[in-house]
Amino acid sequence: MKKFLVAAMLLMTMIFAGCGGSDSAGGDKKLSVMLGSNVVSLDSAQATDVASFEVIADCIDGLMQLDADGKAIPAIAESYDVSADGKTYTFHLRDAKWANGDDVTAEDFVFAWRRHCQKAEEYSYIMGNTVACVKNADAVTKGADPKTLGVSAPDPKTFVVELDAPVSFFPSLMAFPTFYPINEKFYSSLAEGSYGTSPETFLSNGAFMLASYVPGAANIQLKKNDSYWNAAKVSLNDWQYQVVSSSDNALTSFKNGTLNVVNIGGNQVAHVNQDAELSKNLKTFSSGILSYLSFNQDAKNHHAGALSNVNLRLAISNAIDRESLVDNFVMNGAKATYTAIPLDFAPNAKTGKFFSEDQKQFADVVSFNVTKAQEYLSKAKSELGKDSFELNLIFSNDGDANTKIVQAIKSQVEENLPGVMIKLQPMPKAEYLSNVTSNNYDLALTDWKPDYNDPMTFLTLWTTTGCEIAEHWSNADYDKIISDCSTGSLAEDYDARWSALYDAEKILLDNAVIAPLYTGVSAVLISPNVEGIEYQAAGVNRSFKNVTIK
């Protein structure tokens, strides 16, 4: 699959809710929501970031949606049937309207899914055989006739999806914006490339619709969609997003009532906890986000040739004190993580245990152990015939937290690994993304939020064909395990599949393809007059459909 890392990068910014905090704001039901980064695209085939996915989900309903507990429940699909072999889903659509009065039909899904396979770049993989397993999706992505995609509309209210293999989390995937419908008649009436660039070129069937939007703007105005099938349950009327990338500014805005719900960083959490009244408004939510270092192993690029040496990568990974990182620099409740799957994520359906409950299972290759790190470094120097290494570490500086984190990583690595020098390269989000997509980096501070509640949402990132932002690593054994767990011999054997995913993770970490750092949490200040924001660890970050302002 194409590298999901693009979206993950954007999660390094703060993307959490805010609402108008003054009494007047509460009184007129006006909500003002904080975004930590600009929306990249409102085209579901082009969007790669959490901010974009969130706004799309505000305005468009898919077949399913997630409830407050992360369970897939009906949205546009009133119900669905699954064949005995788990390979055919038949969705029965409810009566629903687009904001222009058109009926939402099964053909809207057929059109959007075919278009996605043709137009998507970083997310082209998601319909294919490493995730959704939609029949012929991989072939259509590579240029086959889109009519061969395993989707059909026998009638306007029936949408049928054929899969190459059973996918246990398929209903939950249907809540992700990649699988949302697009009104073909509306889309075809627009100028090429204009879809989703303004309220006039973006059609809603969801709870809200755009009132004011310009690409790159720091403010997005939304309003209730009276044509929404469940409009009677939506309390919010006019509301807005405001881009605020600084935790200090966010806290100030909360205090003065400009914003009522804001995400804050570690320094601000410490400040809030010293204030008895303010701390009553502090809440934390599991984010599902894994923060990690990406190693570019492309020998032709910059100094990355050195990073093709596994011992140098292992040296760096074992030279980082993750506990110190979260306690002294992240400081918002994040948890040091020594696995490629985040903590408190992907519970086993039979035992209920989270996939990464055992944080010591890979301690021989992922730990904080200076002696071991220096042994790895000594091997790397001998194998590469070099005594020193200067590596660039790029990161998005759209949020203020990242700077402190990379400074700490630089300090730890340089102190614990004599001869290794880290050059920090901060850059705006757009420039950062351009560099990582063109493999123009040595090290990159990376975040990844899962699309769905299964370890595969992470492990598919590092297959040979899955890396749009490649670490330039390939392993046939790893690829085979992922393939077997997706559509092969293990796809229908739950226990064997679960065990095999650990085997894949071991290969990944033994080779130090990444250096896991920590599992993130959302530290959020919420005014007591705001209720009903639903946060999700997987998929779209949060939902405002059920928000009320007292």
C-alpha positions as semicolon CSV with decimal commas, in nm:
position;residue;x (nm);y (nm);z (nm)
1;M;0,000;0,000;0,000
2;K;0,102;0,360;-0,038
3;K;0,265;0,503;0,267
4;F;0,011;0,624;0,518
5;L;0,284;0,829;0,675
6;V;0,173;1,138;0,486
7;A;-0,135;1,166;0,699
8;A;0,059;1,077;1,003
9;M;0,297;1,366;0,964
10;L;0,012;1,604;0,999
11;L;-0,074;1,459;1,334
12;M;0,235;1,617;1,479
13;T;0,034;1,937;1,478
14;M;-0,243;1,987;1,731
15;I;-0,574;1,900;1,577
16;F;-0,816;1,915;1,861
17;A;-1,143;2,094;1,925
18;G;-1,213;2,437;2,056
19;C;-1,539;2,620;2,108
20;G;-1,640;2,977;2,174
21;G;-1,574;3,030;2,541
22;S;-1,740;3,360;2,618
23;D;-2,088;3,373;2,766
24;S;-2,217;3,531;2,447
25;A;-2,067;3,255;2,238
26;G;-2,232;2,991;2,452
27;G;-2,559;3,180;2,446
28;D;-2,589;3,196;2,069
29;K;-2,484;2,834;2,021
30;K;-2,176;2,942;1,822
31;L;-1,889;2,694;1,829
32;S;-1,531;2,786;1,743
33;V;-1,302;2,487;1,696
34;M;-0,923;2,477;1,707
35;L;-0,725;2,312;1,429
36;G;-0,350;2,283;1,468
37;S;-0,286;2,279;1,093
38;N;-0,446;2,392;0,770
39;V;-0,670;2,163;0,571
40;V;-0,475;2,019;0,277
41;S;-0,765;1,903;0,058
42;L;-1,139;1,843;0,088
43;D;-1,125;1,594;-0,199
44;S;-1,151;1,253;-0,033
45;A;-0,930;1,105;-0,305
46;Q;-0,655;1,359;-0,237
47;A;-0,680;1,424;0,137
48;T;-0,394;1,279;0,340
49;D;-0,414;1,462;0,671
50;V;-0,627;1,444;0,980
51;A;-0,752;1,801;0,956
52;S;-0,881;1,741;0,603
53;F;-1,040;1,408;0,691
54;E;-1,213;1,566;0,990
55;V;-1,372;1,849;0,791
56;I;-1,477;1,608;0,516
57;A;-1,642;1,388;0,781
58;D;-1,822;1,690;0,926
59;C;-1,990;1,741;0,591
60;I;-2,027;1,398;0,434
61;D;-2,170;1,073;0,570
62;G;-2,042;0,737;0,452
63;L;-2,211;0,402;0,474
64;M;-2,123;0,370;0,842
65;Q;-2,013;0,594;1,128
66;L;-1,842;0,529;1,460
67;D;-2,024;0,576;1,788
68;A;-1,867;0,715;2,105
69;D;-1,717;0,373;2,181
70;G;-1,563;0,334;1,836
71;K;-1,822;0,081;1,719
72;A;-1,944;0,093;1,358
73;I;-2,311;0,191;1,340
74;P;-2,535;0,277;1,042
75;A;-2,506;0,611;0,863
76;I;-2,619;0,628;0,498
77;A;-2,648;0,249;0,508
78;E;-2,954;0,171;0,715
79;S;-2,846;-0,194;0,730
80;Y;-2,620;-0,444;0,557
81;D;-2,587;-0,817;0,490
82;V;-2,271;-1,025;0,471
83;S;-2,235;-1,344;0,270
84;A;-2,148;-1,669;0,445
85;D;-1,790;-1,653;0,319
86;G;-1,749;-1,292;0,434
87;K;-1,658;-1,175;0,084
88;T;-1,974;-0,991;-0,022
89;Y;-2,134;-0,698;0,159
90;T;-2,475;-0,572;0,054
91;F;-2,557;-0,229;0,196
92;H;-2,917;-0,109;0,204
93;L;-2,929;0,270;0,187
94;R;-3,173;0,485;0,380
95;D;-3,361;0,779;0,230
96;A;-3,101;1,055;0,235
97;K;-3,044;1,377;0,042
98;W;-2,753;1,579;-0,081
99;A;-2,769;1,945;0,019
100;N;-2,882;2,035;-0,336
101;G;-3,187;1,811;-0,301
102;D;-3,057;1,512;-0,499
103;D;-3,109;1,166;-0,354
104;V;-2,802;0,989;-0,216
105;T;-2,783;0,672;-0,424
106;A;-2,570;0,361;-0,453
107;E;-2,430;0,504;-0,778
108;D;-2,274;0,786;-0,574
109;F;-2,066;0,525;-0,394
110;V;-1,981;0,338;-0,713
111;F;-1,861;0,661;-0,874
112;A;-1,659;0,775;-0,572
113;W;-1,489;0,439;-0,518
114;R;-1,393;0,401;-0,883
115;R;-1,270;0,759;-0,889
116;H;-1,063;0,701;-0,577
117;C;-0,880;0,410;-0,736
118;Q;-0,802;0,629;-1,037
119;K;-0,721;0,959;-0,863
120;A;-0,579;0,879;-0,521
121;E;-0,206;0,886;-0,461
122;E;-0,094;0,829;-0,102
123;Y;-0,424;0,657;-0,015
124;S;-0,462;0,449;-0,330
125;Y;-0,369;0,138;-0,134
126;I;-0,657;0,148;0,110
127;M;-0,913;-0,022;-0,114
128;G;-0,665;-0,286;-0,222
129;N;-0,552;-0,618;-0,084
130;T;-0,354;-0,489;0,211
131;V;-0,656;-0,320;0,372
132;A;-1,013;-0,333;0,237
133;C;-0,949;-0,610;-0,018
134;V;-1,208;-0,474;-0,263
135;K;-1,205;-0,700;-0,567
136;N;-0,976;-0,575;-0,846
137;A;-0,893;-0,253;-0,657
138;D;-0,520;-0,301;-0,699
139;A;-0,561;-0,363;-1,072
140;V;-0,780;-0,055;-1,119
141;T;-0,528;0,154;-0,929
142;K;-0,267;0,038;-1,180
143;G;-0,481;0,132;-1,479
144;A;-0,737;-0,144;-1,532
145;D;-1,090;-0,056;-1,638
146;P;-1,261;0,101;-1,332
147;K;-1,577;-0,088;-1,423
148;T;-1,401;-0,406;-1,311
149;L;-1,385;-0,279;-0,952
150;G;-1,586;-0,503;-0,721
151;V;-1,867;-0,256;-0,657
152;S;-2,214;-0,235;-0,809
153;A;-2,551;-0,069;-0,768
154;P;-2,831;-0,315;-0,856
155;D;-3,076;-0,037;-0,771
156;P;-3,051;0,315;-0,623
157;K;-3,082;0,188;-0,266
158;T;-2,851;-0,115;-0,287
159;F;-2,473;-0,099;-0,290
160;V;-2,283;-0,428;-0,327
161;V;-1,913;-0,473;-0,251
162;E;-1,718;-0,785;-0,346
163;L;-1,395;-0,862;-0,160
164;D;-1,100;-1,082;-0,246
165;A;-1,084;-1,201;0,116
166;P;-1,284;-1,154;0,436
167;V;-1,198;-0,837;0,631
168;S;-1,315;-0,848;0,991
169;F;-1,300;-0,470;1,033
170;F;-1,465;-0,386;0,700
171;P;-1,774;-0,217;0,853
172;S;-1,549;0,016;1,054
173;L;-1,354;0,105;0,740
174;M;-1,676;0,235;0,589
175;A;-1,666;0,525;0,837
176;F;-1,337;0,648;0,688
177;P;-1,357;0,935;0,432
178;T;-1,186;0,734;0,158
179;F;-1,509;0,534;0,128
180;Y;-1,750;0,829;0,123
181;P;-1,980;0,899;-0,175
182;I;-1,955;1,180;-0,429
183;N;-2,249;1,307;-0,633
184;E;-2,137;1,233;-0,991
185;K;-2,372;1,484;-1,156
186;F;-2,249;1,761;-0,928
187;Y;-1,885;1,663;-0,970
188;S;-1,914;1,650;-1,349
189;S;-2,053;2,004;-1,358
190;L;-1,735;2,149;-1,205
191;A;-1,420;2,275;-1,369
192;E;-1,132;2,026;-1,365
193;G;-0,951;2,032;-1,031
194;S;-1,200;2,260;-0,858
195;Y;-1,387;2,000;-0,651
196;G;-1,367;2,078;-0,280
197;T;-1,201;2,419;-0,317
198;S;-1,498;2,632;-0,205
199;P;-1,848;2,599;-0,060
200;E;-1,981;2,616;-0,416
201;T;-1,769;2,320;-0,529
202;F;-1,823;2,091;-0,229
203;L;-2,155;1,914;-0,185
204;S;-2,262;1,782;0,155
205;N;-2,491;1,498;0,255
206;G;-2,381;1,509;0,620
207;A;-2,461;1,700;0,936
208;F;-2,292;2,021;0,825
209;M;-2,199;2,209;0,509
210;L;-1,936;2,465;0,423
211;A;-2,039;2,829;0,462
212;S;-1,697;2,983;0,399
213;Y;-1,375;2,814;0,289
214;V;-1,065;2,909;0,092
215;P;-0,777;2,660;0,060
216;G;-0,500;2,750;0,302
217;A;-0,716;2,988;0,505
218;A;-0,691;2,990;0,884
219;N;-1,068;3,004;0,925
220;I;-1,340;2,768;0,802
221;Q;-1,708;2,848;0,856
222;L;-1,966;2,569;0,871
223;K;-2,341;2,559;0,913
224;K;-2,604;2,297;0,981
225;N;-2,726;2,103;0,677
226;D;-3,103;2,104;0,703
227;S;-3,120;1,834;0,434
228;Y;-2,925;1,589;0,651
229;W;-3,111;1,264;0,712
230;N;-3,062;1,299;1,089
231;A;-3,085;1,679;1,111
232;A;-3,333;1,665;1,397
233;K;-3,057;1,529;1,621
234;V;-2,803;1,801;1,531
235;S;-2,796;2,093;1,775
236;L;-2,515;2,305;1,632
237;N;-2,603;2,569;1,377
238;D;-2,329;2,807;1,264
239;W;-1,976;2,725;1,379
240;Q;-1,616;2,757;1,272
241;Y;-1,266;2,613;1,272
242;Q;-0,972;2,837;1,359
243;V;-0,613;2,730;1,292
244;V;-0,398;2,779;1,604
245;S;-0,062;2,602;1,605
246;S;0,083;2,727;1,934
247;S;-0,003;2,563;2,266
248;D;0,065;2,890;2,445
249;N;-0,177;3,074;2,219
250;A;-0,431;2,797;2,262
251;L;-0,417;2,823;2,640
252;T;-0,445;3,201;2,625
253;S;-0,747;3,171;2,397
254;F;-0,911;2,931;2,639
255;K;-0,850;3,161;2,934
256;N;-0,989;3,468;2,761
257;G;-1,290;3,283;2,623
258;T;-1,199;3,300;2,255
259;L;-1,188;2,920;2,242
260;N;-1,366;2,684;2,477
261;V;-1,202;2,357;2,379
262;V;-0,830;2,347;2,306
263;N;-0,555;2,091;2,287
264;I;-0,253;2,180;2,499
265;G;0,105;2,058;2,524
266;G;0,313;1,941;2,815
267;N;0,420;2,279;2,951
268;Q;0,062;2,398;2,945
269;V;-0,060;2,081;3,118
270;A;0,182;2,150;3,404
271;H;0,055;2,507;3,428
272;V;-0,309;2,399;3,423
273;N;-0,254;2,140;3,696
274;Q;-0,133;2,417;3,926
275;D;-0,465;2,599;3,892
276;A;-0,744;2,431;4,087
277;E;-1,026;2,585;3,884
278;L;-0,864;2,555;3,543
279;S;-0,765;2,193;3,600
280;K;-1,131;2,096;3,638
281;N;-1,162;2,149;3,263
282;L;-0,869;1,926;3,166
283;K;-0,950;1,592;3,006
284;T;-0,735;1,333;2,829
285;F;-0,830;1,100;2,547
286;S;-0,649;0,809;2,390
287;S;-0,527;0,924;2,051
288;G;-0,399;0,599;1,900
289;I;-0,105;0,796;1,762
290;L;0,240;0,640;1,742
291;S;0,530;0,884;1,722
292;Y;0,850;0,742;1,578
293;L;1,167;0,817;1,385
294;S;1,172;0,717;1,019
295;F;1,509;0,610;0,879
296;N;1,560;0,676;0,508
297;Q;1,768;0,382;0,388
298;D;1,805;0,504;0,029
299;A;2,179;0,476;-0,034
300;K;2,155;0,733;-0,315
301;N;2,012;1,011;-0,102
302;H;2,203;1,253;0,125
303;H;2,371;1,069;0,410
304;A;2,101;0,804;0,405
305;G;2,345;0,554;0,265
306;A;2,482;0,522;0,616
307;L;2,131;0,451;0,741
308;S;2,114;0,146;0,517
309;N;2,335;-0,007;0,787
310;V;2,113;-0,182;1,041
311;N;2,362;-0,138;1,324
312;L;2,362;0,240;1,287
313;R;1,983;0,239;1,300
314;L;1,983;0,012;1,605
315;A;2,241;0,235;1,771
316;I;2,020;0,541;1,733
317;S;1,707;0,361;1,850
318;N;1,875;0,230;2,165
319;A;2,039;0,565;2,244
320;I;1,704;0,740;2,300
321;D;1,564;0,766;2,651
322;R;1,193;0,747;2,576
323;E;1,087;0,778;2,940
324;S;1,278;1,106;2,970
325;L;1,130;1,219;2,641
326;V;0,770;1,183;2,756
327;D;0,829;1,297;3,115
328;N;1,038;1,606;3,042
329;F;0,953;1,718;2,690
330;V;0,617;1,582;2,577
331;M;0,470;1,608;2,928
332;N;0,103;1,560;2,840
333;G;0,050;1,200;2,949
334;A;0,209;1,035;2,645
335;K;0,355;0,690;2,711
336;A;0,701;0,567;2,614
337;T;0,658;0,294;2,354
338;Y;0,891;0,014;2,248
339;T;0,672;-0,151;1,985
340;A;0,560;-0,066;1,632
341;I;0,197;-0,070;1,744
342;P;0,088;0,193;1,999
343;L;-0,026;0,119;2,350
344;D;-0,395;0,077;2,439
345;F;-0,484;-0,005;2,079
346;A;-0,623;-0,302;1,886
347;P;-0,767;-0,532;2,153
348;N;-0,774;-0,902;2,074
349;A;-1,135;-0,994;2,000
350;K;-1,108;-1,310;2,211
351;T;-0,890;-1,209;2,507
352;G;-0,952;-0,835;2,518
353;K;-0,578;-0,770;2,559
354;F;-0,430;-0,485;2,361
355;F;-0,184;-0,590;2,093
356;S;0,112;-0,409;2,252
357;E;0,039;-0,491;2,615
358;D;0,383;-0,653;2,650
359;Q;0,627;-0,366;2,607
360;K;0,934;-0,581;2,677
361;Q;0,886;-0,839;2,403
362;F;1,139;-0,664;2,175
363;A;1,369;-0,530;2,446
364;D;1,673;-0,688;2,281
365;V;1,644;-0,441;1,992
366;V;1,428;-0,154;2,123
367;S;1,529;-0,012;2,459
368;F;1,727;0,265;2,624
369;N;2,064;0,099;2,671
370;V;2,369;0,317;2,611
371;T;2,614;0,027;2,633
372;K;2,422;-0,171;2,373
373;A;2,378;0,139;2,157
374;Q;2,753;0,201;2,155
375;E;2,819;-0,162;2,066
376;Y;2,587;-0,125;1,767
377;L;2,765;0,199;1,674
378;S;3,106;0,033;1,690
379;K;2,984;-0,235;1,448
380;A;2,840;0,030;1,217
381;K;3,167;0,225;1,210
382;S;3,360;-0,090;1,129
383;E;3,119;-0,204;0,858
384;L;3,094;0,139;0,696
385;G;3,458;0,237;0,741
386;K;3,361;0,568;0,899
387;D;3,417;0,723;1,241
388;S;3,154;0,995;1,222
389;F;2,809;1,050;1,079
390;E;2,616;1,373;1,025
391;L;2,246;1,313;0,975
392;N;1,965;1,556;0,900
393;L;1,647;1,525;1,107
394;I;1,350;1,697;0,947
395;F;1,028;1,783;1,127
396;S;0,720;1,999;1,085
397;N;0,737;2,312;1,297
398;D;0,372;2,406;1,253
399;G;0,322;2,304;1,616
400;D;0,553;2,415;1,897
401;A;0,586;2,074;2,068
402;N;0,794;1,911;1,795
403;T;1,088;2,148;1,836
404;K;1,141;2,049;2,199
405;I;1,111;1,680;2,116
406;V;1,367;1,680;1,835
407;Q;1,606;1,893;2,040
408;A;1,590;1,628;2,312
409;I;1,648;1,347;2,061
410;K;1,946;1,532;1,914
411;S;2,095;1,585;2,261
412;Q;2,050;1,222;2,366
413;V;2,187;1,073;2,044
414;E;2,491;1,300;2,030
415;E;2,571;1,245;2,397
416;N;2,531;0,869;2,387
417;L;2,678;0,801;2,042
418;P;3,020;0,968;1,997
419;G;3,069;1,059;1,634
420;V;2,699;1,087;1,547
421;M;2,582;1,442;1,481
422;I;2,220;1,540;1,420
423;K;2,134;1,852;1,222
424;L;1,779;1,969;1,290
425;Q;1,582;2,097;0,994
426;P;1,249;2,257;1,091
427;M;1,012;2,343;0,810
428;P;0,646;2,424;0,746
429;K;0,415;2,131;0,703
430;A;0,384;2,161;0,326
431;E;0,762;2,173;0,279
432;Y;0,805;1,883;0,521
433;L;0,559;1,673;0,324
434;S;0,731;1,760;-0,001
435;N;1,063;1,644;0,141
436;V;0,937;1,317;0,284
437;T;0,739;1,227;-0,028
438;S;1,048;1,288;-0,242
439;N;1,268;1,095;0,005
440;N;1,468;1,409;0,069
441;Y;1,557;1,334;0,430
442;D;1,779;1,119;0,652
443;L;1,568;1,105;0,968
444;A;1,210;1,227;1,002
445;L;0,998;1,275;1,312
446;T;0,681;1,094;1,219
447;D;0,338;1,047;1,371
448;W;0,075;0,803;1,254
449;K;-0,288;0,781;1,355
450;P;-0,459;0,453;1,266
451;D;-0,739;0,431;1,012
452;Y;-0,902;0,132;1,176
453;N;-0,872;-0,070;1,495
454;D;-0,635;-0,346;1,383
455;P;-0,253;-0,381;1,390
456;M;-0,251;-0,399;1,010
457;T;-0,321;-0,026;0,992
458;F;0,041;0,018;1,102
459;L;0,213;-0,294;0,973
460;T;0,104;-0,246;0,612
461;L;0,302;0,078;0,605
462;W;0,632;-0,102;0,566
463;T;0,560;-0,354;0,294
464;T;0,772;-0,325;-0,019
465;T;0,486;-0,176;-0,219
466;G;0,338;0,016;0,070
467;C;0,577;0,306;0,106
468;E;0,500;0,625;-0,081
469;I;0,731;0,789;0,174
470;A;0,962;0,495;0,178
471;E;1,224;0,401;0,428
472;H;1,363;0,211;0,126
473;W;1,346;-0,116;0,314
474;S;1,220;-0,440;0,170
475;N;1,189;-0,783;0,326
476;A;1,031;-1,079;0,147
477;D;0,943;-1,262;0,470
478;Y;0,772;-0,952;0,605
479;D;0,580;-0,901;0,282
480;K;0,464;-1,263;0,282
481;I;0,330;-1,244;0,636
482;I;0,134;-0,929;0,557
483;S;0,001;-1,085;0,237
484;D;-0,098;-1,407;0,413
485;C;-0,276;-1,207;0,683
486;S;-0,457;-0,993;0,426
487;T;-0,582;-1,228;0,157
488;G;-0,382;-1,546;0,198
489;S;-0,378;-1,855;0,415
490;L;-0,408;-1,670;0,748
491;A;-0,683;-1,425;0,657
492;E;-0,962;-1,645;0,793
493;D;-0,780;-1,792;1,096
494;Y;-0,805;-1,529;1,370
495;D;-0,558;-1,677;1,618
496;A;-0,297;-1,770;1,357
497;R;-0,328;-1,429;1,196
498;W;-0,285;-1,251;1,531
499;S;0,028;-1,451;1,609
500;A;0,171;-1,389;1,262
501;L;0,132;-1,014;1,305
502;Y;0,371;-1,035;1,601
503;D;0,615;-1,219;1,376
504;A;0,595;-0,936;1,125
505;E;0,649;-0,678;1,397
506;K;0,959;-0,864;1,514
507;I;1,109;-0,857;1,163
508;L;1,037;-0,485;1,144
509;L;1,200;-0,400;1,476
510;D;1,491;-0,643;1,442
511;N;1,576;-0,447;1,130
512;A;1,519;-0,111;1,302
513;V;1,310;0,013;1,013
514;I;1,172;0,270;1,257
515;A;1,252;0,377;1,611
516;P;0,925;0,384;1,810
517;L;0,912;0,674;2,054
518;Y;0,579;0,716;2,231
519;T;0,204;0,670;2,219
520;G;0,030;1,005;2,218
521;V;-0,269;1,124;2,414
522;S;-0,494;1,424;2,367
523;A;-0,476;1,668;2,658
524;V;-0,780;1,888;2,609
525;L;-0,930;2,180;2,797
526;I;-1,308;2,170;2,759
527;S;-1,540;2,439;2,885
528;P;-1,817;2,292;3,103
529;N;-2,086;2,435;2,874
530;V;-1,973;2,217;2,582
531;E;-2,081;1,854;2,569
532;G;-2,085;1,570;2,319
533;I;-1,756;1,591;2,129
534;E;-1,664;1,232;2,047
535;Y;-1,293;1,147;2,013
536;Q;-1,174;0,836;1,832
537;A;-0,842;0,651;1,858
538;A;-0,881;0,523;1,500
539;G;-1,019;0,682;1,187
540;V;-1,153;1,037;1,193
541;N;-1,022;1,215;1,499
542;R;-1,350;1,346;1,640
543;S;-1,713;1,417;1,564
544;F;-1,933;1,718;1,640
545;K;-2,267;1,572;1,532
546;N;-2,384;1,528;1,891
547;V;-2,237;1,845;2,041
548;T;-2,456;2,068;2,253
549;I;-2,374;2,401;2,417
550;K;-2,549;2,468;2,744
